[in-house]
Amino acid sequence: MRLTNLLRTTVSAAVVGACVFGIAGAASAQQAPQDQPTTIDDIIVTAQKREQNLQDVPIVVTTLSQETLLTVTSTSSEASTTARIRGVGTVGDNPGLESSVGIVIDGVYRSRNSVGFGDLGEMARIEVLKGPQGTLFGKNTSAGVINIITEAPSFTPGYNAELGVGNYGAMGAAGSVTGPLTDQLAFRLYAARRVRNGFYNVNLGDGPRTNTDDQNQDFGTVRGQLLWLPNDNTSVRLIADYSSRDEYCCTGVQIRTGQTYPFIDALSTGTGQRPPAAGFGPLPFSRTAFANRDTGQDVHDMGVSVEANIDIPGMFGGATLTSVTSWRDWETQLGQDIDYTGADIAYRVQDNQNGYSVSALTQEFRLAGQNETFDWLVGLFATSETIDRADSWYFGADYTPFISFLLTANLNRATAATPTPPGPIPIDPGRVGCFTRTGQTAAGLGACLYGSPLSPASGPGFTLGQGYADNYEQESTSFAIFTNNTWHVTDAFDLTLGLRYTMDDKSLEGRQQNVNGNGATCTAAQLNAAAIGGALGAGNVGGILGALCLPFANSAFNNRIVAENADDGELSGTVKASYRLNESILTYVSYARGYKSFGFNLDRVHRTGTITPVTSLYFPSEYVDSYEAGVKMTLLSRTLLLNATYFDQTFENFQLNTFNGVGFTVEPIPELTSRGVDADMVWFTPVDGLSMQGGVTYTDAEYGVFTAADLVDPNNFPAASLLPGSRPSFAPEWSASLSINYDRNIGNGLRAGFSLAGKYMSEYNTGSDLSPFKMQDAFTTMNGRITLGSEDERWTADFWVQNLTDEEYLQVGYNGPLQGTAFQTTVQPAGTSHPGTYYNQALDTQTYNAFLGQPRTYGATLRFKY
């Protein structure tokens, strides 16, 4: 069950977030002697920083097949990736937000999920720990940890090589070599290059984009290691790596086209987006996207780590001092078609004005030992991190007429004698100037928006090209001391206590700056507010100012300096009790207190319903109380593993990062609960070479009931009005996986095998605002592999397929920017579930887009090993 190259391409290939993580070999089965059957005793983990049999560890470690590798989602770029455990993960494009699920690779904490996924070469072991972690893995996390251990250098010479091809023009090559340099120094070198065409067909609309597909793959990586054994008590492992991605991603497709379609289509060359369905209902599944601007992304990741282990004989029965030092630098530059249509409304360009970087230094010390009655560990963790973000916005040729159109349509509705239900946008023939590009002129814009009384004085329109250039720098330092100790009270009864005290300090400095005169239209509209009210009615002034003073066009952000600092100190930890009923059954209960640090919104944020920038970009820390009770059973002569755990988690100030149609903002939700049962199995059957793995999770997750007054920004409640008492996004009630694996000698020096794996998820919502148009129905994906090779594995041919049945599903649903509205603010009685706001699907005019799951892919891989 050794793992090779398993994390490559997982971000773009991932199935949408589930409650159960599909991790290949979450525990590593060590090679059993040829004349002995494989048993559960061969599955070894280091989840508690020492080698243990999986069934002796009183925590949940999911073990699923290689074909159901990992569950993550990516959104508007491959630089924003989310991993989830039990329906909980950190969503969105805000780099100031730490991850609920931590990634640790060879002992080094990766501060963002997107920094943790790539081509890592040969895997020794992957472990998924569910629930809060903080007393064993450096930085604390609130939902879990994915712990990845790669193969170390070997003093036995060897090499591996692979060549692969697949559909969508996929080609790849990878290889590694390992061996001794001296009798004390060994090395391992790995390199890979992979390319593939995109999964989307793209309608280019107005252009100037030329790529007619999207979500391609083009990356390379190199990873070198040294292992130094200066004496019998000391080992030092040095790892250096570099990877680069030069790709284009991510366009989205319309899953529901709303009432702004006629004008977007009129502004585009040809078709600007998918035509709406009858009654503006959901659209059938399609992989045709609309984008007139480039979506290039350039990602670079590099780092160095040194791990030293020194055995200290005689210290409390023997101890090991471990030091892990790391430096990592990750950066990305992104292009984006902001409106996701063929019209030239708004975009970002792939240069030094749009992207972000994360640079981090970490240092961890651990001193651990054990004797017959006590296993102990004390540690110190420190990290210094710098996040730099450059953000920009470009106005396309269609922005001014599109905003003009929106204002006209809304004014026509507002002045209608009766409310206008969803349907064709009402057009006032007296304002035809709104529907032409001439609306960019001062006179045209004035006449179009407000009528002749205001004419040119109303504003000059929006300047084509770059509208703003913002820069942010967040400095973070974190120090923690932690301990994790197990007392073997009897041969059958263990007590574990883990504690951690964390001190976090973060500062933010930034400058928000409009360029090319952007903001003049907003200023002019504010100066003419009285005239606007007199001409069109006082009740329409707020909506007009809001449309002309959106965050990216708001003069209040011009030359605005951002400077904030915050610090926090928190105690977290865990208590566990385990009791072994007999050699086959272990039971345990546990409590854990988890913590995820506060942060800052690295974006333009103004109060919903106003044009005033928020005073502070700060959002508070997230906490979780987690209870578990489980049983681990090893049956049938230790060939069958059956584990089950009940979990009950309550999150406080859950950091929900949501897209409100014009930007991302973090709004802490007062309470989120996640309760349910995890169960998994591994069976090494009596049939030689045949094994089965599977798992099922039932999750009852829901937000607590809250009102606007319970939020940090009460103005955000309209967009969150569906959340109180509801199941959160990406939290299906049921998720399950099952795999069948077969591998054996077939004679004549040959070995053959196959694997077939499936994953099922019941329905769930893919949008953080829980709009019903973002629902994903229950679905099942299947992956398969057929293998033929030599008995000594000198050569192996794999024929594989991912998403065998070509299942069609959404990764993430999101609102089309500036294309309608989903939430209507009304007056509801106090005491109702949504006081002050009301969502009515009949009044939903929003266009909804989605990033899709990957289609069926297949190919062949030829491997050589010596």
N, C-alpha and C positions, 0 to 999 in steps of 0.2 A: 504493500500500500504506500510505497514511496511516491511522492508527488513531484511532478516535473512541470514547470512553467504554468502553474495553475492560475495565477492572478493576472496573466496578461489579458488585456482587452475586457476585463470584467465590467468596467464602468459603462462602456457603450453597448455591451452585450447583455446587460443585466435584466432580470425580470423585476417587475415593480415590487416595492417594499412589502415584506410579509412579516408575520409574527415569528416564524421559525426561520433561522438562518440556515441555508443550505451550504454547509462547509465540507468540502472534501477532506476526509481524514481529520476531522476536528480533533480526533486523537490519532496518533500514529501507531499503526500495527507493526511491531518489529518483526523482522524476518524469522520465521520459525524454521527449525531444522527440517530438511526434506523428508525425513522419516517420521515426523510428528505433525499432527493436525494443528492448524492455527486455532487458538482459543482467545477468550476475552482477556486473559492475562497478558497477552502480547500487546495490548493497547496501552501505551504509555503516554502520560501528559506531564507537563511541568507547570500547570496552572497555579500551583502554590510554591513556585520557585525551587522545586526539587522534583526529581523523577518519581512518579507514583503511578500505580495502576489506576486507570480511569474510574474503576468501581470503588476505589478507596477515598475518592475526593468528594467531600460533601458540598458540591456545587453542581450547577447544570452546565455540561459541556456537550453540545450537540454533535452527533456523528452522523453525517449523511454522505452520499456517494460523490465521487468526483464530478459526475455529470450534473449535479445540482449545486454547483460550486458556491455561489455567493449571491445574496440578494441586496442590490443597491439600485439607486436611481440617479440619473443625471438630468439636468434641466436645460437652462439656456446656454450652457457650455459644458464641456467635459471638466472644466475647472470648478464646477459646483456639483458635488457628489454627496449622496446621503445613504448611509447604512442604517438599518433599523433592527431593533430587537424588541419582540413583544409589542409591535406597533408603535414604538417610540424611536424617533430619530430627529436630527436637526436638519431643517429644510431651508433652502433658499440661497441667494447669491450674496449674502452679506458676509464678507470675510472676517468681520469683527465678532462673529458668533462661533463659539467653540462647539465641538461635536459632542452629542450625547453618547454616542458609541465611539470609543477610542480605538485607534489602530496602533499596535505596537509591533515593530518589525525588528527582529534580532535585538530585543531589549530596548529599542529606541522608540519613544513616543512620537507619533506624527500628529501635529496639532490640528490638522483638518483632514476630513475623510478623503478629499480630493488629492491630498499629498500622499496618501497611503496606497493608492492602487496603480499598479504598473507591472512591468515584466521583471520579475525577481529571480528568474532562473529556477534551479532545482529546489523543491521544498522538502524539508525534513518533517515538518509538523505544522498544522494549523489548529488552533484551539479557540473556541468561542465561549466566553464566559458571560452568562446572562445575569442581569441585575447590576446594582451599583458596585463599582470597583475603585479602590483607592489605597488599600493597605499592602499591595503587592506590585503594582504596575505604574510606578512613577506618578504621572499626572492622574488626578481623580476623574472619573466619569460617572454619569448618572444612570446610564442604561445598560452598559456592558462594555466588553473589550474583545476585539479580535486580535489574538496573539499569534504572530507568524514567525516561525523559525525556519531559516533557510539552511541548506546543506553547508557545512563548514569545509574548509580545505582538508584533504586527506593525504596521509603519507604513502598511500598506495596509489601509484600512477593510474590515471584513467582519463578518458575523454568521452563526451557525448556530442552528437550532432543530430540535427533534424532539418528536414525540408518539407514544406507544406504548401498545398494549393487548395483553393476552394472556389465556390461561386462568388459572384460579385467581384470577380477579378482578384480574389485574395491570394497572396503569395507571402511566404515567410521563410526565414532561415535563422537558425540559432545553434549555438554550440558552446561547449564548456570544456575546460581542461584542468586537471588537478594533479598534484604530485608533490614530492619533496624537493626543496632547494638545498637543504642540508639535513642532517639527522635531527635538527631541532626546529626547522622552519619548513612549512608547507604552504602551497598557494592554491587558489582556485580562480579561474578567469572565465567569465561568461559574457557573451555578446549576442545580440539579436537584432533583426530588422524585419518589420512586418508592414505590408501595404494592403489596401482593400478599397474598392469603390464604395460609394455611398448607398444607403438604403432608401433614400427619398428621391423622387423625381421633382424637379423644381421648375415652376412656371416663373420666368424671369420678369414679367410685367414690364415696367418702364426701363429696366436696366439701371446702371451699366454692368451688373453682375453677368458673368459668362458661364459659371459652373451650373450645369443643369442637373447635378445630383448633390446630395448633402449627407453628412455623417459618414465620411470616409475614414480611412485609417492610414496613417503614415508616420511610423515612429521607429526609433532605434534606441538601443540601450547597451551599456557596457557596465560590468560589475566585477571588481577585483577584490580578492581577499588574501590575507596572510594570517597564518596561525603559527605562533611562536611558543614553543614549550621549553623554556630555559632550564627547568628542573622538574622533578616529580611533583612539586606542589604548586606550580604556577603555569597558567596559560594566558596568552594575550592574543586576541583576535582583532585584526584591523580590516575594516570594510570601507571601500570607496566606490561610489557609483555615479553614473551620469545617464540621463535619458532625455530625449527630445521628441516632441510631437509637433508636426507641421500639418495640420488638418483643417477641415472646415466643418463646423457644427455650431449651432443647431437651429435648423428651421423647424417650424411646427406646422401642423395641418389644422384646418377648421373642422371641428366636430359639431359645431352649430353656428351658422352664419346669421347674424342679426340684422336689424333694420338699417344699419349704415351701409349695407352692401351696394345699393344703387350708385351712391356717390363715389365709393372706393373704386367700383368697376368703371365708372365714367372717367375717373382720373387716371386709370391705368391704360397701358397699351395692351389691348386684348382683354383678358380677364384678370381682375385684380385679386379675387379670392373665389372660393367655391360658391356657386349659386345657392341660395337658401332652399331648404326643404319646404314643402307645403306647410303653412302655419308656423314657419320658423321653428320647426322641430329639430331633433337630432339628425345628423347626417350619417350616411353609411360609411363604414371604414374605408379610408383611402390613404395611400402613401404619396399623394401629390401635394407638395407644399408650394407656397407663393412667397417669393422674396426677390426684390429687385436689387438688393445690396448684398455685398459679400459677407460671409460668416466665417472668415478665416480665424484660426486660433493657433497660437504658437506657445507651446508649454515647454519649459526647461526645469529639470529637477536634478539636483546634485547634493552629495553629502558625504561625510566621513564619520565613522564611529570607531571607537576603540573600547573593547571590553576586556578587562583583566580580572582573573580569578586567582586568588591566593589561598591555599589551604593552610590553616593554622592548627596543627595537631595539639591536642591536650587542652584546648580552651573549651571549658564546659563540655568535655567529651568530644571536642573537635568542632571547628568552625571554618567558614569560608568567607573571605572578604571579597566583595565584587565591586568593581568600579566600571561604570558605563558612561563614556563621554561622547558627545555627538555635536556636529555642526551640520545644519542643513539649510539649503537655499532653494526656494521654489518660486517660479514666476511665470506669469502668463500674460499674453497680449491678445485681445479678442476683438473681432469685428462682429457686428450684429445688425440685422434688419429689425429695428425695434417694433415696427407695427405688424410684422409678419404678414404683409400683403404685397401685391405687385405694384401698389401705388408708392410714390416716392414721398413718404410722409416724414419719417425720422429714422436715423441710423447712427451707428457708431463705427469708427474705422479702426482697423488693426494697426495701431502704432503705439507710441509711448504715451498716448493720451487716454488710453482705455485698457486697463488691466490692473493686476495687483501682484504683489510678491509677499512671501512669508519667509523670513530668515530667523533661525532659532539656534540657540546654544542650549544644551542640556547636560546636566551632570547628576548622576545618581550613584550613591554609595549604599551597599547593603552588607550587613554582617549577619550571617545565618549559621545555625548549628542545630544539632539534634542529639539526643541520647535516648535511653529506653523509655523515659517518662515525659520528655519535653522536647518539642520542636519550636525553635524561636527564630525571630528575624527582627532586626531594627534597621531603619534606613533613613536616608536623607535625599531629597530630590530638589533640584533647582533648575529653573529655566529662564532664559531671557529671550524675548521674541519681539521682532519688529515687523509690522504689517504696513506696507505702503500701497495705497490705492490711488490710481489716476482714473478719473471718470469724466467722460465727455458726452456731448449730445450734438448731433448735427440735424439741422432743419432741411428737409427735402423740398423740392419745388411744389409739392402738393400739400404742404403743411398748412399754409395760410388759407387756401380755399377750403380745405377739409374742416378746419376750426370754424370758418365762416359758415359752412354748411351745418355743423353741429349746433351752432348758436341759433341759426335760422329755424331749424327743425324744432329745437326746444322752445323757442319763442312762439312758434305757431301752435305747439301743443299747449303751452301755458296760457295763451290767450283764447284758446278754443272754448266754446260754450260748454262743451262736455268733454271729460277726459278721453284721450285717444288711446284705444287699445293697441296692442302690437299689430303692426300691419305696415303697409307702405308708408315711408316717411312723407308727411304732408309738405308740399312745396308751395311757397307763396310766389306766384308769377311776378309780383312786384319787386322781388329780391333776386332776380335771376343772376345778378352779378356774383352771387355767392357760389355759383356753380361753374365758374370759369377761373382760369389761372390769372386773369386780370385782377382778381381780388387781392393780389399781392401789393398793388399800388395803394397809396394812402387814400386817394379818393375812392377807389373801388372798395377797399376794406371798410371805410367809413360808411358809404352808402349801403353796402351789403349788410353790415352788422346792425346799424342803428337807424338807417334812413337818412334822408337829406338834412335834417336839422343838425347833425353832427359833422357830416362830410369829412374833409381831410383832418379836422382837428382831433378826430378820434384816435389817430395813431398811424404809424407808418407801416404796419404789418410786421412780419417776422423775416429777418434777414436770412437769406439762403446760406448754407454752410454751417460752420461750427457755432453753436449757441452758448456753450459754457465749457470751462475747463477747471474741474475741481481736483484738489489733491488732499489726501489724508495720510497721516502717519500715526499709528497706534503703537506705543511702547508698552510691553507687558513684562513683569517679573513675577515669578511665583516660587515660593519656598515652602517646603513641607517636610515634616518629620513623621515617620510612620513605623508601626510595629505590627507584626502578625505572629501569634503564638498559639500553639496547640498543646494542651495538657492531656496526656494519655492516662486518664483517671484509672481505668482498668484496661485489660486486654480488649474489651469490647466497647468501652465508653470514652469518647473524646470531647473535650471542650476547647473551643477556639475563640480567641479575642483578638480583634484587630482594631487599631485606632490610627487616626491621621489628623494632624492639625496643619491646615493650609493657610498661607498668607499670600494674597494676591494684590498686586498694585498695577493699575493701568492708567495710562495717560493718552490723550488724543489731542493732536494738533492738526489743523487743516485750514484750507482757504477755499471758499466757494466763490467762483468768479465767472461772471457773464462776459462774453466776448462779442465783437462785431455789433455792438449796440443792442444786443439782445436784452429785453426787458423794457424797451421804450414803449411798446404797445401796452404792456401791463401798467406802466406809469401813466400813460395818457388816458387809459380807461379809468383809472382811479381818480384822476383830476376831473374827468368828465362824468363822474358817477351821478351827480345831480341831474345833468342833462339827459343821461341815459334813463334815469328814473322818470323824468318828466315825459320823455318820448315814448317809453315802452312800459312804464309801470314800475313803481318802487319795488314790487315783489320780484322783478326779474333782474335787479341789479346784482345781487349776490351770485346768481348763476353765470351772468356775463363776465363779471370780474374773475370768477373761478376758472372759466374756460380760457381767459386771456392771461391768467397769472398762474398757470400750472407750474409745478416746481422747476421744470427746465426752462420756463419763460418768465419766471417771477423776478422782478427787479429787486425784491427784498433780499435775495441771495447774493447780489452783486458785491464783490469785495467783502464778503462776510467772513470773519475770522472765527474759527472753531477752536476752543481750548477747554478741555475738561480733564479732571483727574479724580480717580476713586480708588479706594482700597477696601479690603474685606479680609477677615480671618474667621475660619470655620473649622469646627471639630466634626469629623465624620468617622465612621467605622462599622464594624460588624461583630456579631456574636453568633456562634454556631454551636450546636450540640449534635453529635452523631452517636448512634448506638448500633452495633453489629449484632443482629439477632442470631446469626450463625455465619458460616463461611460464605453463604450464598446471598445473604440479605443484609443491606445496610440501610438504616433509616436516619433521617436528620431533620432538624428545624434550624432556621436562621432568621436573624434580623439584620438589616443593613441600613445605614443612613448615608445617602449619597448627596453630592454637591457638584454643581457646575457653575463656573464663574460668571459674574456679570460681564457686561460689555458695552459697546457703543455701536449705534447705527452709522455705518460709513456711507452715508447717502444724504441726499436732500430730502428732508422730511418737514412737511408743514401740517398744521392741524387740519384734520379732515373737515371739510365744509367751510374752511377759512383759507386765507392766503397768507397767513402769518407763520413764519418758520418757528419750529419748536425751540424752546429755550435750551433744552438739554437733549442730547442724543443718547443718553445713558439708559440702559435697561438693567433690572436687578438680577441677582443670582437665582439659580434654579435648585430646588431641593427635592429629595425623594426619600420616602420611608418604604422599605421593601421587606416583606415577610415571605418566607418559603417553608414548605414542609415536603419532604420527598422521600422516595424509596428507590434503592438501586439493587436490582436482583441479577444474579449470575447463575443461570440454570443449565440443565442438559449437559452435565459434565463440563461446565464452564465454557460452553460454545454459544450460549444464548444470553444476550444482554437485554434486559427490560428495565427501563427507568421511567419514573413518573414524578412530577413535581407540581404542587399547587403553589401559585405565586399571587401575591396581593401587593400592588405598588400604588402609592399615592404621591403624585408630583405636585409641588407647590411652586407657583410662579413659572409654569411651563413656558419656555421661551419659544413662542410661535412666531416664525418669520413668514410673513404673508405678503403677497403681491396685491396691491390695491388698485391696479390698473394703470398707475403712473410710476410706481416705485415699490421697493421692498421696505418693510418696517417690522421691527420686532415688537410684539405686544404680548407681555407675559399674561397667560391665562391663570386665574387664581388656583384652579385645581383640575387635575387630570388623574383618573384612576384607571388601572389596568390590572384585571384579575383573570385568572384562568388556570389551565393545566397544560404543562408540557409533558409529552411522552415520546420516547424514542426506543429503538431496538436495533440490535446487530445480531445476526445469526450466521455462524459458520456451519452450514448444513452438513449432514452426513455424506452428501454427494461431494466427492473430491473436487475442489476448486470452485464450488458454488457457495456464494454468500448473499445475504440480503441485508439491506439497511433501510430504515424508515423512521418517520416521526410524524406526530400530529400535535397541533396546538389549538386549544380552545381559548379564545380571549374575549372577555367582556370588558371593553374599554369605553369610557365616556368622560366627557367634560362635566365638571360641576356646574350647577346653576348659578349664573352670575348676571349682574346688570351693568349698565354703563358706569355707574359709580364705582364698581370694583376694578376698573381698568386703570392703568397708568394714564392713558389718554382716553377719556370717555367718548371723544369724537370718533374713535375707532370702532365703537360698538355697532353701528349699522352694518359694517362689513363682517362683523363677528356674530350677528344676531342669530344665526342658525346653530351656533356652537353650544349654547347652554343645554346641558342634559343629553347631548348627542354623541354618537360614536365618532371619534376623531378620524382624520384621513389616514389611509394606509394601515388600517387596523381591521382586517377581515375577522369575522367571528371564528372561522375555521381555516386552518391551513395544514397541509399534509404533504408528505413526500414519501416515495418508495423507490428503491432501486434494486435491481437484480444484477449480480456480477458473477461471471463464470470465467475461469482461466485454468488451463491444464495442459499437460504434455499430450500430444496426439501421435507420437512416434516419428521415426525418421528424422530425429533431431529438431522437430518443430513443436511449437506451442501455439495454441489458439484460444480465443476467448471473446466474450461480448459483455456489454453492459447496457442496461436500459433503465432510465430513471425518469420519474414523473413528479411534478409538483402541482398541487391543487390549492387554489385560494377561493374562498367564497367572496361574494360581492363586497366592495368597499369603495369609498369616495377617494378620488385622487387629488382633490383640491383642498387647500387649507381652510377655505371659507365654506366648504361643504355644499356648494351649489349642486343641485340635483343633476345638472347637465354634465357634471364631472364624474359621475358614477361609472365604475367598471364592474360589469357583470362577472359572476363566478367563471373561472376558466382554469384550464389545465395545460401545462407545457410538458413536453417530453423530449429527452435527449438520448441519443444512442451512440454506440461505438462497437465496431467489430475489429478484432486484433488478430494478426497472424505474424509469427516471428520465430526466431530460433530459440531453442531451450535455454541457451546461455545469454539471451537478450542481446547478442551481438548486433542483430538487426530486428526491427519491429515495424510492421506496417499497420497503421490505424486508419480505418475508414469511419468517419464520424458525421453526425448530423445534430444540430441544435434546433430546438423548436420543430421537432419532427412533423407535427401536424399543421405547421404554419398557423399557429393560433394568433388571432388578432386581438391586441389588448393595448390599453393606454399605460404609459408610464406616469405622466403627470398632466392633468388638465389645468388650464390657466385662462385668465381673461384677456381677450384681445385689447391691447392698449387703445384707449380713447374710442372704443367701438361699442357704445351702449352702456347701460347700467343694469345691474342685477338687483340692487337693494333699494327699496323705496322707503323714505322716512315718512312715517305717519304718526298720528297720535293714538296710542293704545292705552287702555286702562292700566293703572297701577295694579300689580299683583298678577298680571298675565305673564306668559313665558317670555314674551318679547316686548316689554314695556317701552314705548316711545319709537319702536321700529317694527317693520313688518315686511317679510319677504313674500311676494306674491308672484308665482311663476308666470301667471298670465300677463304680468306687467314687466317681465324680464326682457329687456331689449339687447342684452349683451351678446356679442360674438365670443364664442369660446374656441380656443385652440388646444392642441395637445401635442406633447412629445410621445412618440409611439415606442412600444416594445419592438425588438428586432424580429424580422421575418425568419423563415426557415433558412438556415445556412448549412452547407455540407462541404466536405472535402476529404482530403487524404493527407496523412503525415507519415513520412518515412524517417525512422530513427536508427541511429547507429551508436553502439556503446562498446567501450573497451575497458 
